[in-house]
């Protein structure tokens, strides 16, 4: 029997969130509800599911969705570097043991 599941990769979720919030004017809560229903559905195969679930939790806690995705999809063994001071603060709050640093400006 062939599966009719739709494969969702992380970059699709990034673009979908941007379109829903910027163009369709969805609220943060509505985006979360939609993504959580997708995660619970057997119609979708979510690539990097555990990382996406952590990103959704960070988004719910107030982190920007793209920032949450980048941070949660990054390799925990490496240092995550950003120019965004708020992201550093939120990332350390989310994962205190994470190596997150503010980049030096040019």
Secondary structure by P-SEA (a helix, b strand, c coil): ccccbbbbcaaaaaaaaaaaaccccccaaaaaaaaaaaaacccccccaaaaaaaaaaaaaacccaaaaaaaaaccccbbbbcccaaaaaaaaaaccccbbbbbbcc
